[in-house]
Amino acid sequence: MSTGPNPTHAALRHVLGHLLTPLLMCLGMGLAYLGAFHAPQPHDLRVDVVGSGPATQVLAQTLHDKADGALDVRTVPDRATAATALLHQDSYGAYIPGDHPELLVASASSDTSAMAVEKVFTKVAAGQDAPLEVTDLAPTASGDPTGQGVFFLLVAVSIGAYASVAVIGAAGAALPMRIRALLAAGTALVVSLIGTLFAGPVFHLVDHGLAGVWALSWLYAAGILLIGVGLHTYLRRWTTLGVMVLFVMLNFTSSGGIYRPELQPGLFGSLHAFWNGAGLVEGIRSHVYFDGHALGGHLLVLTLWLLAGIALVTLAGRTEAARNAQAPAAAPEAEAKKEERSEGAEEEMEEEMEEAVAV
């Protein structure tokens, strides 16, 4: 006597198949976050010693040698030169020796880097039996005392963008690609406006330059949405995992929002040079705290990611058009399975959107 498929076995296979995505997310998040953040140590962290005499040269060389690669110690002739280097983010601390030693920092560049530098030079001053005076040349806004609010703004905008990918890509799969691209651009506008409200009126993470914060946020969110919508044509239900890898695992960890690359392993420091999260974080810092110095480079990074998204949705649109043109006319026997395939696609769409919302 023949029996049908065992429903328990079928349900178990279904569950095991869908467990793969969260398990891969767990693996990826653990590797990325723990790899980037678990043991921050400075390497080649640029600091200056102010002065030009033999004693200054000896102090700088001694610090450089004792640091064993952790610090890149140089000398500069005067306080003004040291301050310019800090405000151009070419250095992260400047020590002025003397009877009343002073340390110059710019905490808006990176609070964690400033603290690392302060720790080093507090010991130097203590060795001279002198208290260290710390002067912050670029303090952060009152609503962001740690300087890490920009990072959490990045998180909020990123979640709004990549979670919307599943909705536009899956629920809007029947729409022409140009409509989905317009929806992506519109969603990026809403997400960036929400982020700007958080940054300004709600939490006061920045105290000026909100228009620039909005523009940078829109560029960033639009790039994520367009890339995600384009990828959906090829990855389907794996799109959520794909955008998580690109815009969470590799993105948050290389953004410089918690630790700059000088305090991280080399991989994340390398990604910091061209990844879009770093473009947003460093772009906002440059715009708000450093008078736009080096802002053009960060704008270029965000623009290139946006252009990559435009290219990807264009390619995806052509791919879908080619698939539709090559699809044979539905045979009578295929029509009988059409409803079954439709129900399966709808179930897959719901699962994909649930995964996106859950993460």
Disulfide bonds with the S-S distance in Angstrom:
none
